[in-house]
Amino acid sequence: MPSKNSQKLYLENGYYHIYNRGAGKGEIFLVDQDYKVFIHFLEKYLDPKSERTLASEVKLLAYCLMPNHFHLFVHQTSRDGIVKLMRSLCTSYSMYFNKRYERSGTLFQGVYKAAIIETEPYFLHLSRYIHLNPREMTENWREYLYSSYKVYLGDIKIPWLNPVPVLNFFKMAKSNKSTLSKHFSYQSFVEDYATDPKEDLQELAID
């Protein structure tokens, strides 16, 4: 039986949670440079100014890189945008990693997983789940370097990352006095979340 989200349904203008881990649950990022190289490849394929850009086909909303897995929250405007991005990204990074560590063979645990996001709660909670991932390994997770959380807080800007679709929910919530209005900001939406997100969002957890 295929593992969860290994059979993919790709739609134009669809939002997706893309994720994968290292083969045998092994680490895919060993030192700071590894994280930076992966992010470099994200920029290479997503920056509108890049020669190899797929920016017209895929938009990155959020990400987090952990020692043995990664999460990407993406919006694809073409039906095969994700396929193009992940083929290029995973191939480029695997080649780098194998060369750097003088290894061969598969780096990732099979083909990446892609879960389509079909509801508003899933859409909102996914970014929170992604940004809370570093909490598993450090108390100083708010300052974690290899996620998009500081972009959402306005501390840094990344031209090829677009937090607006998520942040707009909080702007509209304030004006419409929706249930999100109790969260004065995206930061409180994330940091006031007292329960373990895996308890409430089982579908977001990696296989």
N, CA, C and O of each residue as an XYZ file, in Angstrom:
828
protein
N       0.845     -1.191      0.000
C       0.000      0.000      0.000
C       0.886      1.248      0.000
O       1.820      1.336      0.797
N       0.606      2.213     -0.882
C       1.427      3.429     -0.932
C       1.349      4.194      0.376
O       0.310      4.216      1.035
N       2.462      4.823      0.745
C       2.465      5.624      1.962
C       1.634      6.880      1.764
O       1.340      7.283      0.639
N       1.261      7.491      2.885
C       0.408      8.671      2.868
C       0.991      9.767      1.982
O       2.164     10.119      2.106
N       0.168     10.299      1.094
C       0.521     11.433      0.226
C       1.608     11.125     -0.798
O       2.171     12.044     -1.393
N       1.916      9.820     -1.014
C       2.880      9.480     -2.053
C       2.215      9.467     -3.424
O       2.878      9.691     -4.437
N       0.901      9.204     -3.465
C       0.150      9.326     -4.697
C      -0.405     10.742     -4.753
O      -1.200     11.138     -3.900
N       0.013     11.502     -5.754
C      -0.222     12.937     -5.740
C      -1.265     13.359     -6.770
O      -1.323     12.830     -7.880
N      -2.074     14.315     -6.375
C      -3.032     14.943     -7.271
C      -2.615     16.393     -7.433
O      -2.708     17.178     -6.490
N      -2.159     16.748     -8.615
C      -1.670     18.094     -8.844
C      -2.719     18.927     -9.578
O      -3.220     18.525    -10.628
N      -3.041     20.077     -9.021
C      -4.041     20.966     -9.580
C      -3.429     22.334     -9.841
O      -2.548     22.781     -9.107
N      -3.898     22.988    -10.884
C      -3.504     24.374    -11.098
C      -4.067     25.224     -9.971
O      -5.192     25.003     -9.522
N      -3.291     26.189     -9.517
C      -3.680     27.069     -8.415
C      -3.985     26.301     -7.136
O      -4.858     26.692     -6.361
N      -3.270     25.219     -6.922
C      -3.432     24.434     -5.704
C      -2.367     24.759     -4.673
O      -1.241     25.113     -5.022
N      -2.729     24.637     -3.390
C      -1.794     24.819     -2.286
C      -1.408     23.437     -1.750
O      -2.254     22.553     -1.619
N      -0.118     23.265     -1.442
C       0.378     21.949     -1.056
C       1.378     22.027      0.089
O       2.128     22.993      0.237
N       1.355     20.966      0.893
C       2.375     20.737      1.912
C       3.325     19.688      1.338
O       2.943     18.531      1.162
N       4.564     20.094      1.047
C       5.576     19.209      0.491
C       6.563     18.860      1.591
O       7.024     19.744      2.314
N       6.891     17.589      1.725
C       7.829     17.211      2.777
C       8.523     15.896      2.433
O       8.024     15.093      1.645
N       9.676     15.705      3.040
C      10.397     14.441      2.924
C      11.448     14.376      4.012
O      11.823     15.396      4.592
N      11.918     13.179      4.284
C      12.964     12.965      5.277
C      14.111     12.195      4.637
O      14.015     11.737      3.498
N      15.192     12.062      5.390
C      16.335     11.319      4.909
C      16.066      9.826      4.861
O      15.269      9.315      5.648
N      16.718      9.124      3.951
C      16.578      7.673      3.847
C      16.968      7.028      5.179
O      17.997      7.358      5.769
N      16.122      6.103      5.636
C      16.385      5.467      6.920
C      16.327      6.425      8.079
O      16.900      6.167      9.137
N      15.623      7.555      7.882
C      15.504      8.614      8.878
C      16.861      9.241      9.210
O      17.041      9.833     10.275
N      17.811      9.100      8.279
C      19.125      9.684      8.475
C      19.112     11.186      8.262
O      18.175     11.729      7.677
N      20.145     11.852      8.732
C      20.219     13.304      8.614
C      20.571     13.719      7.186
O      21.396     13.088      6.524
N      19.936     14.780      6.734
C      20.207     15.319      5.399
C      20.887     16.684      5.481
O      21.327     17.231      4.469
N      20.968     17.224      6.687
C      21.700     18.469      6.938
C      22.618     18.215      8.131
O      22.146     17.994      9.246
N      23.920     18.247      7.895
C      24.879     17.923      8.949
C      25.547     19.150      9.551
O      25.852     19.183     10.743
N      25.771     20.160      8.714
C      26.423     21.393      9.174
C      25.679     22.581      8.578
O      24.831     22.418      7.701
N      26.000     23.767      9.058
C      25.313     24.975      8.592
C      25.364     25.123      7.076
O      24.386     25.540      6.456
N      26.497     24.783      6.485
C      26.626     24.943      5.045
C      25.578     24.139      4.290
O      25.089     24.587      3.253
N      25.227     22.969      4.788
C      24.233     22.135      4.112
C      22.880     22.845      4.043
O      22.239     22.863      2.993
N      22.456     23.419      5.145
C      21.209     24.177      5.160
C      21.265     25.334      4.162
O      20.316     25.586      3.419
N      22.399     26.025      4.166
C      22.548     27.191      3.297
C      22.532     26.798      1.819
O      22.002     27.533      0.985
N      23.105     25.655      1.500
C      23.100     25.190      0.109
C      21.685     24.835     -0.329
O      21.284     25.168     -1.445
N      20.929     24.169      0.527
C      19.537     23.838      0.195
C      18.736     25.114     -0.050
O      17.965     25.196     -1.006
N      18.923     26.104      0.815
C      18.227     27.380      0.647
C      18.693     28.084     -0.624
O      17.900     28.729     -1.310
N      19.973     27.956     -0.930
C      20.490     28.515     -2.183
C      19.765     27.927     -3.387
O      19.426     28.645     -4.327
N      19.528     26.616     -3.354
C      18.820     25.985     -4.469
C      17.350     26.427     -4.510
O      16.786     26.593     -5.591
N      16.739     26.616     -3.358
C      15.380     27.170     -3.343
C      15.363     28.528     -4.034
O      14.502     28.803     -4.870
N      16.319     29.366     -3.678
C      16.402     30.689     -4.296
C      16.641     30.572     -5.801
O      16.038     31.299     -6.590
N      17.514     29.665     -6.185
C      17.855     29.487     -7.596
C      16.628     29.173     -8.435
O      16.492     29.660     -9.557
N      15.731     28.353     -7.882
C      14.573     27.917     -8.660
C      13.318     28.761     -8.418
O      12.335     28.623     -9.146
N      13.341     29.633     -7.405
C      12.133     30.388     -7.070
C      12.282     31.902     -7.195
O      11.281     32.616     -7.263
N      13.508     32.398     -7.225
C      13.706     33.843     -7.365
C      13.358     34.269     -8.795
O      13.907     33.723     -9.751
N      12.458     35.234     -8.946
C      12.077     35.679    -10.303
C      13.253     36.158    -11.131
O      13.180     36.146    -12.360
N      14.346     36.583    -10.485
C      15.498     37.112    -11.199
C      16.490     36.027    -11.622
O      17.442     36.302    -12.352
N      16.265     34.808    -11.164
C      17.188     33.725    -11.478
C      16.993     33.213    -12.903
O      15.874     33.212    -13.417
N      18.075     32.781    -13.539
C      17.988     32.237    -14.894
C      17.220     30.920    -14.929
O      16.632     30.575    -15.954
N      17.219     30.191    -13.834
C      16.547     28.883    -13.779
C      15.211     28.959    -13.061
O      14.705     27.947    -12.576
N      14.647     30.137    -12.993
C      13.481     30.344    -12.136
C      12.230     29.594    -12.595
O      11.967     29.433    -13.787
N      11.476     29.147    -11.597
C      10.146     28.583    -11.794
C       9.114     29.466    -11.091
O       8.012     29.022    -10.768
N       9.492     30.720    -10.862
C       8.665     31.628    -10.064
C       7.278     31.852    -10.651
O       6.341     32.152     -9.911
N       7.130     31.716    -11.946
C       5.814     31.903    -12.554
C       4.919     30.681    -12.365
O       3.723     30.728    -12.651
N       5.511     29.584    -11.877
C       4.757     28.338    -11.729
C       4.591     27.888    -10.287
O       3.648     27.165     -9.968
N       5.508     28.313     -9.403
C       5.453     27.896     -7.998
C       5.810     29.076     -7.108
O       6.769     29.799     -7.374
N       5.033     29.264     -6.050
C       5.322     30.276     -5.032
C       5.534     29.562     -3.700
O       4.768     28.671     -3.334
N       6.575     29.960     -2.985
C       6.840     29.395     -1.666
C       6.256     30.296     -0.598
O       6.573     31.484     -0.545
N       5.396     29.738      0.261
C       4.759     30.510      1.320
C       5.480     30.369      2.655
O       5.532     31.318      3.438
N       6.034     29.189      2.917
C       6.725     28.953      4.190
C       7.618     27.732      4.044
O       7.401     26.881      3.182
N       8.641     27.664      4.915
C       9.505     26.485      4.890
C      10.161     26.300      6.242
O      10.225     27.222      7.055
N      10.645     25.090      6.466
C      11.487     24.799      7.626
C      12.358     23.600      7.271
O      11.880     22.590      6.754
N      13.651     23.738      7.564
C      14.606     22.657      7.349
C      15.050     22.142      8.708
O      15.531     22.904      9.546
N      14.883     20.837      8.918
C      15.306     20.193     10.148
C      16.413     19.196      9.826
O      16.586     18.839      8.661
N      17.169     18.735     10.823
C      18.318     17.873     10.514
C      18.004     16.679      9.616
O      18.814     16.331      8.757
N      16.839     16.043      9.797
C      16.559     14.860      8.971
C      15.314     14.976      8.101
O      14.865     13.980      7.534
N      14.741     16.192      7.985
C      13.590     16.349      7.100
C      13.380     17.821      6.757
O      14.015     18.706      7.331
N      12.481     18.061      5.813
C      12.146     19.439      5.450
C      10.651     19.553      5.177
O       9.985     18.570      4.850
N      10.135     20.781      5.320
C       8.746     21.115      5.004
C       8.722     22.316      4.072
O       9.457     23.281      4.282
N       7.887     22.265      3.050
C       7.654     23.397      2.168
C       6.149     23.593      2.026
O       5.409     22.627      1.842
N       5.704     24.827      2.111
C       4.305     25.196      1.907
C       4.278     25.983      0.602
O       4.806     27.093      0.536
N       3.666     25.416     -0.434
C       3.767     26.029     -1.752
C       2.405     26.217     -2.409
O       1.428     25.546     -2.078
N       2.379     27.147     -3.343
C       1.222     27.383     -4.209
C       1.707     27.220     -5.634
O       2.604     27.939     -6.076
N       1.123     26.284     -6.352
C       1.526     26.123     -7.743
C       0.450     26.689     -8.661
O      -0.741     26.443     -8.470
N       0.882     27.440     -9.648
C      -0.052     28.045    -10.602
C      -0.177     27.214    -11.862
O      -1.158     27.344    -12.594
N       0.804     26.358    -12.127
C       0.719     25.435    -13.257
C       0.590     24.021    -12.712
O       0.933     23.760    -11.559
N       0.109     23.138    -13.517
C      -0.173     21.795    -13.028
C       1.089     20.997    -12.706
O       1.055     20.091    -11.874
N       2.194     21.329    -13.359
C       3.414     20.564    -13.124
C       4.528     21.390    -12.482
O       5.699     21.011    -12.533
N       4.159     22.511    -11.884
C       5.158     23.359    -11.248
C       5.890     22.660    -10.120
O       7.114     22.758    -10.031
N       5.174     21.956     -9.258
C       5.792     21.260     -8.126
C       6.727     20.166     -8.623
O       7.825     19.993     -8.094
N       6.296     19.436     -9.627
C       7.129     18.365    -10.174
C       8.457     18.932    -10.668
O       9.513     18.368    -10.380
N       8.417     20.026    -11.398
C       9.633     20.654    -11.905
C      10.524     21.127    -10.757
O      11.734     20.901    -10.766
N       9.912     21.788     -9.766
C      10.686     22.310     -8.644
C      11.352     21.193     -7.865
O      12.555     21.252     -7.610
N      10.599     20.180     -7.484
C      11.141     19.138     -6.627
C      12.152     18.266     -7.351
O      13.115     17.797     -6.744
N      11.947     18.048     -8.623
C      12.929     17.289     -9.391
C      14.271     18.036     -9.400
O      15.322     17.439     -9.169
N      14.221     19.334     -9.665
C      15.447     20.125     -9.710
C      16.075     20.267     -8.324
O      17.283     20.093     -8.163
N      15.252     20.582     -7.331
C      15.742     20.827     -5.978
C      16.388     19.588     -5.371
O      17.511     19.646     -4.869
N      15.674     18.469     -5.420
C      16.176     17.251     -4.774
C      17.383     16.679     -5.506
O      18.303     16.162     -4.873
N      17.387     16.767     -6.832
C      18.541     16.288     -7.587
C      19.772     17.130     -7.295
O      20.850     16.593     -7.041
N      19.615     18.452     -7.330
C      20.743     19.352     -7.088
C      21.316     19.158     -5.691
O      22.533     19.091     -5.515
N      20.430     19.067     -4.691
C      20.924     18.940     -3.329
C      21.554     17.573     -3.091
O      22.572     17.478     -2.406
N      20.972     16.520     -3.639
C      21.537     15.178     -3.470
C      22.931     15.095     -4.077
O      23.832     14.493     -3.493
N      23.109     15.696     -5.243
C      24.429     15.699     -5.891
C      25.452     16.445     -5.031
O      26.585     15.994     -4.863
N      25.036     17.585     -4.493
C      25.918     18.342     -3.597
C      26.290     17.508     -2.379
O      27.467     17.389     -2.038
N      25.288     16.931     -1.723
C      25.497     16.207     -0.473
C      26.396     14.999     -0.693
O      27.324     14.768      0.082
N      26.132     14.228     -1.740
C      26.929     13.028     -2.002
C      28.385     13.371     -2.325
O      29.305     12.661     -1.921
N      28.576     14.459     -3.052
C      29.939     14.871     -3.379
C      30.666     15.365     -2.135
O      31.820     15.007     -1.902
N      29.990     16.186     -1.338
C      30.630     16.751     -0.143
C      31.040     15.665      0.838
O      32.120     15.740      1.425
N      30.194     14.653      1.025
C      30.456     13.632      2.032
C      30.952     12.319      1.427
O      30.989     11.289      2.100
N      31.330     12.368      0.155
C      31.917     11.220     -0.541
C      31.077      9.959     -0.342
O      31.570      8.908      0.067
N      29.814     10.108     -0.643
C      28.884      8.989     -0.512
C      28.164      8.791     -1.837
O      28.301      9.598     -2.756
N      27.405      7.721     -1.928
C      26.600      7.456     -3.111
C      25.270      6.875     -2.675
O      25.094      6.490     -1.519
N      24.349      6.818     -3.599
C      23.050      6.247     -3.280
C      22.010      7.289     -2.955
O      22.240      8.490     -3.088
N      20.855      6.805     -2.522
C      19.705      7.652     -2.263
C      19.878      8.455     -0.982
O      20.270      7.915      0.053
N      19.589      9.724     -1.057
C      19.658     10.581      0.130
C      18.312     10.657      0.832
O      18.244     10.609      2.060
N      17.246     10.774      0.057
C      15.914     10.959      0.628
C      15.144      9.639      0.728
O      15.435      8.674      0.022
N      14.171      9.625      1.609
C      13.336      8.455      1.841
C      12.268      8.368      0.752
O      11.116      8.746      0.963
N      12.666      7.871     -0.403
C      11.720      7.746     -1.506
C      11.372      9.105     -2.095
O      12.060     10.102     -1.876
N      10.283      9.108     -2.848
C       9.817     10.333     -3.483
C       9.171     11.230     -2.432
O       8.518     10.743     -1.509
N       9.354     12.533     -2.573
C       8.753     13.487     -1.643
C       7.232     13.293     -1.560
O       6.615     12.767     -2.487
N       6.649     13.716     -0.461
C       5.199     13.634     -0.263
C       4.575     14.987     -0.563
O       5.201     16.027     -0.356
N       3.354     14.971     -1.046
C       2.641     16.211     -1.375
C       1.186     16.075     -0.934
O       0.434     15.276     -1.492
N       0.802     16.849      0.055
C      -0.573     16.840      0.559
C      -1.279     18.104      0.102
O      -0.833     19.210      0.408
N      -2.379     17.950     -0.629
C      -3.125     19.105     -1.093
C      -3.875     19.737      0.072
O      -4.402     19.024      0.925
N      -3.929     21.045      0.117
C      -4.587     21.786      1.196
C      -5.941     22.252      0.689
O      -6.019     23.086     -0.213
N      -6.997     21.718      1.263
C      -8.330     21.948      0.724
C      -9.257     22.738      1.640
O     -10.361     23.102      1.235
N      -8.821     23.007      2.867
C      -9.688     23.741      3.798
C      -8.930     24.933      4.378
O      -7.700     24.943      4.426
N      -9.689     25.931      4.814
C      -9.082     27.129      5.396
C      -8.336     26.825      6.700
O      -7.233     27.338      6.885
N      -8.892     26.008      7.618
C      -8.135     25.696      8.837
C      -6.799     25.012      8.540
O      -5.781     25.328      9.157
N      -6.810     24.078      7.596
C      -5.576     23.390      7.212
C      -4.573     24.409      6.680
O      -3.393     24.366      7.030
N      -5.039     25.319      5.841
C      -4.196     26.357      5.254
C      -3.505     27.175      6.347
O      -2.297     27.406      6.283
N      -4.260     27.605      7.331
C      -3.711     28.441      8.401
C      -2.796     27.659      9.338
O      -1.704     28.117      9.674
N      -3.240     26.498      9.750
C      -2.483     25.744     10.744
C      -1.194     25.159     10.174
O      -0.249     24.900     10.918
N      -1.152     24.950      8.856
C       0.061     24.392      8.263
C       1.265     25.293      8.498
O       2.329     24.814      8.890
N       1.108     26.592      8.264
C       2.254     27.483      8.471
C       2.675     27.472      9.933
O       3.867     27.529     10.234
N       1.715     27.401     10.841
C       2.042     27.350     12.268
C       2.790     26.063     12.605
O       3.798     26.088     13.311
N       2.296     24.956     12.102
C       2.947     23.665     12.328
C       4.391     23.692     11.823
O       5.307     23.244     12.513
N       4.585     24.222     10.611
C       5.923     24.299     10.025
C       6.845     25.155     10.887
O       7.983     24.770     11.154
N       6.360     26.302     11.319
C       7.208     27.215     12.084
C       7.461     26.744     13.512
O       8.411     27.197     14.150
N       6.633     25.850     14.015
C       6.858     25.304     15.354
C       7.780     24.094     15.344
O       8.176     23.629     16.413
N       8.131     23.576     14.195
C       8.979     22.386     14.130
C      10.267     22.503     14.941
O      10.613     21.554     15.644
N      10.997     23.625     14.877
C      12.262     23.706     15.625
C      12.092     23.623     17.131
O      13.068     23.422     17.854
N      10.878     23.774     17.609
C      10.642     23.674     19.049
C      11.030     22.292     19.571
O      11.293     22.130     20.763
N      11.067     21.296     18.685
C      11.426     19.939     19.076
C      12.901     19.833     19.464
O      13.285     18.916     20.189
N      13.737     20.774     18.982
C      15.175     20.626     19.191
C      15.842     21.791     19.910
O      17.000     21.679     20.313
N      15.135     22.912     20.078
C      15.768     24.044     20.756
C      14.728     24.934     21.429
O      13.645     25.162     20.891
N      15.078     25.432     22.616
C      14.191     26.363     23.310
C      14.172     27.712     22.609
O      13.218     28.480     22.741
N      15.229     27.993     21.865
C      15.351     29.266     21.168
C      14.829     29.143     19.734
O      15.415     29.689     18.799
N      13.724     28.421     19.578
C      13.210     28.109     18.248
C      12.765     29.358     17.481
O      12.748     29.349     16.250
N      12.410     30.418     18.186
C      11.973     31.650     17.502
C      13.098     32.254     16.661
O      12.840     32.956     15.683
N      14.336     31.979     17.043
C      15.500     32.514     16.328
C      16.103     31.498     15.364
O      17.181     31.724     14.814
N      15.423     30.400     15.162
C      15.948     29.344     14.300
C      16.229     29.901     12.908
O      15.376     30.562     12.316
N      17.416     29.634     12.390
C      17.870     30.264     11.152
C      17.264     29.670      9.890
O      17.200     30.328      8.852
N      16.818     28.413      9.987
C      16.474     27.719      8.751
C      14.970     27.472      8.609
O      14.523     26.386      8.240
N      14.219     28.515      8.913
C      12.779     28.511      8.659
C      12.372     29.912      8.230
O      13.168     30.848      8.294
N      11.149     30.044      7.800
C      10.649     31.334      7.306
C       9.956     32.147      8.391
O       9.345     33.173      8.091
N      10.038     31.709      9.654
C       9.275     32.382     10.713
C       9.645     33.855     10.844
O       8.760     34.694     11.013
N      10.936     34.188     10.769
C      11.356     35.576     10.945
C      10.890     36.463      9.789
O      10.791     37.681      9.942
N      10.606     35.861      8.640
C      10.005     36.616      7.537
C       8.579     37.003      7.919
O       8.148     38.127      7.663
N       7.854     36.079      8.525
C       6.473     36.340      8.946
C       6.416     37.404     10.037
O       5.435     38.140     10.141
N       7.461     37.483     10.843
C       7.502     38.496     11.903
C       7.958     39.850     11.380
O       7.889     40.850     12.094
N       8.420     39.886     10.143
C       8.895     41.139      9.559
C      10.327     41.471      9.899
O      10.781     42.583      9.630
N      11.061     40.520     10.495
C      12.443     40.773     10.888
C      13.389     40.752      9.691
O      14.379     41.482      9.658
N      13.076     39.910      8.712
C      13.890     39.822      7.500
C      12.965     39.733      6.293
O      11.770     39.469      6.425
N      13.536     39.956      5.120
C      12.783     39.824      3.878
C      13.493     38.846      2.961
O      14.719     38.861      2.848
N      12.715     37.995      2.308
C      13.235     37.078      1.303
C      12.403     37.300      0.045
O      11.211     36.993      0.050
N      12.981     37.817     -1.017
C      12.214     38.193     -2.208
C      11.445     37.044     -2.847
O      10.410     37.252     -3.481
N      11.963     35.828     -2.675
C      11.338     34.678     -3.340
C      10.416     33.893     -2.408
O      10.034     32.763     -2.713
N      10.065     34.490     -1.282
C       9.112     33.864     -0.367
C       7.942     34.821     -0.142
O       8.139     36.021      0.047
N       6.721     34.278     -0.164
C       5.534     35.130     -0.102
C       4.622     34.746      1.073
O       3.827     33.813      0.955
N       4.732     35.460      2.211
C       3.878     35.159      3.357
C       2.498     35.816      3.292
O       1.647     35.565      4.145
N       2.280     36.655      2.280
C       1.061     37.468      2.221
C      -0.229     36.650      2.279
O      -1.137     37.033      3.016
N      -0.360     35.540      1.538
C      -1.626     34.794      1.607
C      -2.013     34.371      3.013
O      -3.198     34.353      3.346
N      -1.041     34.033      3.839
C      -1.326     33.652      5.223
C      -1.574     34.883      6.082
O      -2.554     34.933      6.825
N      -0.703     35.870      5.989
C      -0.817     37.055      6.844
C      -2.088     37.844      6.558
O      -2.609     38.520      7.445
N      -2.585     37.765      5.344
C      -3.819     38.478      5.005
C      -5.006     38.004      5.821
O      -5.938     38.772      6.062
N      -4.986     36.745      6.251
C      -6.079     36.235      7.073
C      -6.191     37.018      8.368
O      -7.295     37.240      8.865
N      -5.060     37.439      8.920
C      -5.073     38.144     10.197
C      -5.494     39.604     10.017
O      -6.114     40.188     10.906
N      -5.167     40.173      8.898
C      -5.644     41.524      8.594
C      -7.154     41.531      8.437
O      -7.838     42.406      8.968
N      -7.673     40.550      7.704
C      -9.121     40.466      7.488
C      -9.843     40.110      8.775
O     -10.955     40.579      9.017
N      -9.211     39.276      9.606
C      -9.844     38.865     10.861
C     -10.080     40.062     11.772
O     -11.114     40.146     12.434
N      -9.123     40.989     11.807
C      -9.269     42.162     12.663
C     -10.430     43.037     12.208
O     -11.190     43.559     13.024
N     -10.553     43.187     10.889
C     -11.620     44.045     10.374
C     -12.987     43.376     10.452
O     -14.008     44.044     10.613
N     -12.994     42.034     10.334
C     -14.276     41.313     10.349
C     -14.641     40.761     11.717
O     -15.729     40.216     11.906
N     -13.720     40.905     12.675
C     -13.929     40.398     14.036
C     -14.247     38.907     14.030
O     -15.178     38.452     14.695
N     -13.463     38.160     13.271
C     -13.645     36.712     13.198
C     -12.992     36.059     14.405
O     -12.466     36.739     15.286
N     -13.033     34.722     14.436
C     -12.445     34.006     15.566
C     -10.942     34.208     15.648
O     -10.356     34.020     16.713
N     -10.308     34.586     14.549
C      -8.872     34.840     14.575
C      -8.532     36.170     15.215
O      -7.368     36.433     15.515
N      -9.530     37.012     15.428
C      -9.256     38.352     15.943
C      -8.705     38.327     17.362
O      -8.109     39.306     17.812
N      -8.898     37.211     18.073
C      -8.319     37.115     19.416
C      -6.802     37.030     19.361
O      -6.118     37.298     20.350
N      -6.279     36.653     18.188
C      -4.837     36.658     17.990
C      -4.468     38.007     17.390
O      -4.807     38.292     16.241
N      -3.785     38.826     18.152
C      -3.493     40.183     17.714
C      -2.500     40.220     16.563
O      -2.380     41.230     15.870
N      -1.802     39.134     16.365
C      -0.811     39.095     15.299
C      -0.558     37.645     14.918
O      -0.981     36.718     15.610
N       0.137     37.471     13.811
C       0.540     36.114     13.439
C       1.438     35.520     14.516
O       1.369     34.324     14.798
N       2.275     36.352     15.115
C       3.175     35.872     16.160
C       2.404     35.263     17.323
O       2.782     34.205     17.826
N       1.338     35.909     17.752
C       0.559     35.344     18.852
C      -0.173     34.077     18.414
O      -0.361     33.160     19.213
N      -0.582     34.025     17.160
C      -1.233     32.840     16.605
C      -0.313     31.626     16.728
O      -0.771     30.516     17.000
N       0.972     31.844     16.529
C       1.941     30.753     16.625
C       2.354     30.508     18.064
O       2.298     29.375     18.541
N       2.766     31.554     18.758
C       3.410     31.376     20.050
C       2.443     31.143     21.201
O       2.852     30.659     22.256
N       1.172     31.475     21.021
C       0.192     31.202     22.068
C      -0.404     29.809     21.947
O      -1.278     29.425     22.723
N       0.078     29.060     20.966
C      -0.467     27.721     20.728
C       0.092     26.776     21.782
O       1.243     26.351     21.686
N      -0.707     26.447     22.777
C      -0.211     25.741     23.953
C      -0.059     24.241     23.750
O       0.793     23.618     24.383
N      -0.877     23.648     22.871
C      -0.841     22.201     22.721
C       0.163     21.789     21.669
O       0.604     22.604     20.858
N       0.520     20.524     21.690
C       1.402     19.971     20.676
C       0.633     19.933     19.363
O      -0.412     19.287     19.294
N       1.116     20.607     18.311
C       0.371     20.641     17.060
C       0.131     19.274     16.454
O      -0.825     19.100     15.698
N       0.968     18.304     16.762
C       0.753     16.969     16.201
C      -0.497     16.319     16.769
O      -1.081     15.447     16.127
N      -0.915     16.724     17.950
C      -2.131     16.165     18.531
C      -3.355     16.602     17.763
O      -4.294     15.823     17.596
N      -3.362     17.832     17.292
C      -4.524     18.378     16.604
C      -4.448     18.234     15.104
O      -5.474     18.272     14.424
N      -3.248     18.069     14.576
C      -3.060     18.079     13.128
C      -2.294     16.841     12.694
O      -1.179     16.934     12.179
N      -2.894     15.698     12.904
C      -2.223     14.449     12.577
C      -1.869     14.365     11.096
O      -0.856     13.765     10.736
N      -2.685     14.954     10.243
C      -2.441     14.870      8.808
C      -1.193     15.631      8.384
O      -0.685     15.412      7.284
N      -0.689     16.522      9.237
C       0.480     17.300      8.889
C       1.779     16.580      9.246
O       2.842     16.928      8.732
N       1.702     15.597     10.108
C       2.916     14.933     10.584
C       3.524     14.074      9.479
O       2.814     13.480      8.668
N       4.851     14.022      9.469
C       5.560     13.205      8.490
C       5.316     11.729      8.793
O       5.219     11.325      9.952
N       5.217     10.929      7.723
C       5.018      9.483      7.885
C       6.127      8.873      8.725
O       6.126      7.666      8.967
